[in-house]
Amino acid sequence: MYSDLLSALPEVIGFSNFAAVIIGVIAGIVVGAMPGLSATMAISVLVPFTFGLEPLVALGLMAGIYNGAMYGGAIPAVLLRIPGTPAAVATTFDGYPMAQKGEGGFALQVAVVSSALGGIASAFALMLLAPPLSKVTLLFGPSEVFWVAVFGLASIIFLLGGNPVKGLISACFGVFVSVIGADPIYGTDRFTFGQLEMLDGISIVILLVGLYALPPVIDLLETPLKTDGVESSKLGTEPIWKAMPRMKGFWKTWLRASVIGIWIGILPGAGGSMAAFMSYNEARRGSKNPEKWGEGEPEGGAASETANNADTASALIPALTLGIPGTAVAAVMLGGLLVHGLQPGPMLFRENPDVVFGFMWQFLFGAILLILLGGSLATNSFARLLNLPRPLLGSVIIVLMLIGVYSIHGRMFDVYLMLGFGAVGWVMDKLKFPLPPVVLGLILGGFAEENLRLALRIGRGDWGVLFQNTTSLILVALTVAVIVGPIVKRRMIDRRKKAES
């Protein structure tokens, strides 16, 4: 089981694959340091440019960006009290007070070391847990795979939080997009509206760029950055090796936060923000001086940054093995896998072990590189990026998006389609419709249809074939539990409120 993991290592440390991770980490830190930008948006913009690259090179860039961006969000959180990424909100609680005291440099050093340790723990969790889980999923047939797809959609819809009805609408929209084009069996047109360009279906890259990249850029251009932040020249920077002895008492916080982050990452829909807050609260509860938290306690930054990085690779455990992404970034990465002909799910580990295990190594190396790159470059160099004019930054991103989408097939129709999806994504964001169900609906919609039709052909049209074995029945029960559980919980909360009132 783990021999493939070891055999993938020599290829990963090749020049092009390792360089991709380095470039990705640097780019991720830059993206994370820009308030309003995110790893999700950066990877969405990146995917169109990876068509001509080897799969491991493209995945190395994604892994590096993911690791780098999760740490990069701490830079404006410390200097400006503005989280660069949603997961860095808890970092502002103690990071900004430290910067006001002239310890901003140490706060960033704590953040980068904690981020690296959380990422390393997450990468090891991915390596240890994904292979045995993939062995189990390889036993699945068409009916079981169909129910896995349904369970994945139900998990994202009902466990993501917010309004399940809106989640269901988002997922149905994604499934609708997945069936556009020629029927895979009969070849008839489906929802093409007479457009020849749509016969091959909608490219997931166009959907990703439109939904995830364009709306944040619009918001970036709409919202001016006004802050009374700490100047980068007043950080009180010191070399990371001199800062390490001051962190020797943080090991309990790092260990606890890593466990919390890995656990939250595996849960569909939870994400780094929840992990960071849970870890911060637990660390404060176990602290000998909880009254000092919020006034510049370095251990607070260690707790939040470790947890929000420990959820990175672990979110890919259900994504790679079951096709169920734990976070929005994992959903976008599934799209990146599809672009390179890699179908997430049970067969990925059998058909492409070198790529999937190499991807795991790249996550580990990306986390290690955070200390080498972030620790030496993040303080003064990346802090100056916060002074870039937002209109300039937004314009550059939009140009990259247009070039990337146009380069897919060399036609303006794709650009117009991307802009249309961008408008839909912007409206959905304003109306609080979740976006991950749309992506997962597109990824799993065609996958579920293919396996459903295959199962029915095997069963000669008998729908009972979907319920003939224990595995299918377990998946059906889990799907029902995922749907019914939140509804029952909400009703219990409503009854409790009525009883109290």
Number of C-alpha atoms within 10 A of each C-alpha: 10 11 7 16 20 13 14 19 17 9 15 26 16 10 10 15 22 21 17 23 31 24 17 26 32 26 22 28 30 26 27 32 31 27 22 23 23 28 28 24 25 23 26 29 27 21 28 25 17 20 16 9 11 14 21 24 22 24 29 31 29 35 30 31 34 34 35 36 29 34 36 38 33 36 36 28 27 32 31 24 24 25 25 29 27 21 24 30 20 28 32 25 22 24 35 29 21 25 27 18 14 16 22 27 29 26 33 31 29 28 32 32 27 33 35 30 27 32 37 25 28 33 29 17 21 26 22 14 14 22 22 13 16 22 16 11 19 16 12 17 15 19 23 25 26 26 25 26 26 19 23 25 29 24 23 29 29 23 20 21 13 13 14 20 12 19 26 21 16 23 27 19 16 23 24 16 23 24 20 19 22 17 14 13 8 7 10 11 20 15 16 17 11 10 11 11 14 19 19 14 19 19 20 23 24 27 27 31 30 28 29 28 26 26 22 20 22 18 14 19 17 12 11 11 14 7 10 8 16 20 15 19 12 16 24 15 20 15 12 20 10 10 17 13 9 12 16 9 10 16 13 13 24 27 17 16 32 31 21 23 36 29 19 28 32 25 22 22 24 22 25 29 21 22 31 33 20 20 29 27 17 16 23 21 11 12 15 9 10 14 10 13 18 20 15 22 20 25 26 32 32 34 37 39 39 39 40 35 36 38 37 34 32 30 32 28 30 25 24 27 25 23 27 33 33 30 28 24 25 27 25 28 26 25 27 26 20 16 18 18 10 19 20 24 23 23 20 20 25 12 12 13 17 19 24 25 24 27 28 27 24 29 30 25 25 33 34 18 20 29 21 14 17 26 21 17 15 25 24 16 13 22 23 14 14 19 10 10 12 20 15 10 14 19 14 12 17 16 10 15 26 19 16 23 27 19 16 17 11 12 12 13 15 23 21 16 17 25 20 16 21 24 17 15 26 23 14 17 16 10 10 13 22 24 21 29 32 32 28 29 27 25 26 27 24 19 18 21 17 16 19 21 16 17 23 17 13 13 13 10 12 11 13 10 18 19 16 11 11 10 16 21 15 14 20 19 13 17 20 13 16 19 18 12 13 15 13 12 11 11 11 12 11 12 12 11 10 9 8 7 6
